[in-house]
């Protein structure tokens, strides 16, 4: 009898843990700690960049997909100057905004990389997901570099590929 109660208790605890599992891409790093006052970026050159990423990719037919983990890298390739990312917005295949990671300027120190990770279980973006970044830099320094790395593994098989952001404004 005690053994049955113990087993039931363990199963209940495991089920409760499953219900509480969250997707970390919904609760990313604390952007507020990287924030700066908007006035810091007022006199800087502004731009927008587009980065294609994939929550899933087709396999064999259009009816079968593999989910992917996406790492989005926001890189400051300047050795001496800080850059600012003013907004990071995530869109799905149909062009609908899924979430805004931040909508206020954050800093990226010289040669620093800041990342957003979209979990493999977060498939809202679909096969044509993308990001739009708004950014600010001092005149005559390099603009930010945006890269995506998508990866998935299953058993002994894995796939990975990259994408690079392009300036659209």
C-alpha positions, 0 to 999 in steps of 0.5 A: 500500500505504501509503495502504491502511494509513493509511486502515485506521488512520484507520478504526480510530481513528474506531471506537475513539472511537465505542466510548469515547463516554460519556453525560455524564448518567451522569457528571455534575458533581462533587457532592462539591465542593458537599457539606456535612455532614448536620448542617448541615441537621438543624434545617432545614425538610424537603420533597420535590418532584416534576419530570416530564421526558421522555427521549423524546416520541411523534410521529405514533403511539405507535410513533414517538418523538423523543429529547430532551435534558433540562436540570433546573434546581435554583434558589435563588430567595432573595437572602440565604440558601443552600438545600440539596438532600439528594437527587436521584433519577431515575425511568423511565416505570414508576417504577423508580429509574434513578440517584441523582445525589447522596444527601447535602446539597449547597448552592445559594448565593443566586440560584444555579442548579445543573443536571443534563443528561440527554443526548439519547442517554440514553433510559432515562427514556422518555416518563414520566421524573421526578425526586424531590428532597429538600431543606432550607431555613431556616424562612420562606424560599422553597423551591427551584424545580425546572424542566425544559427538554426540547429536540430538533432535527433538520435545520431542525425543533425542539421544546422545552417546559418543566415545573415541579416541585411540592411533594409533602411 
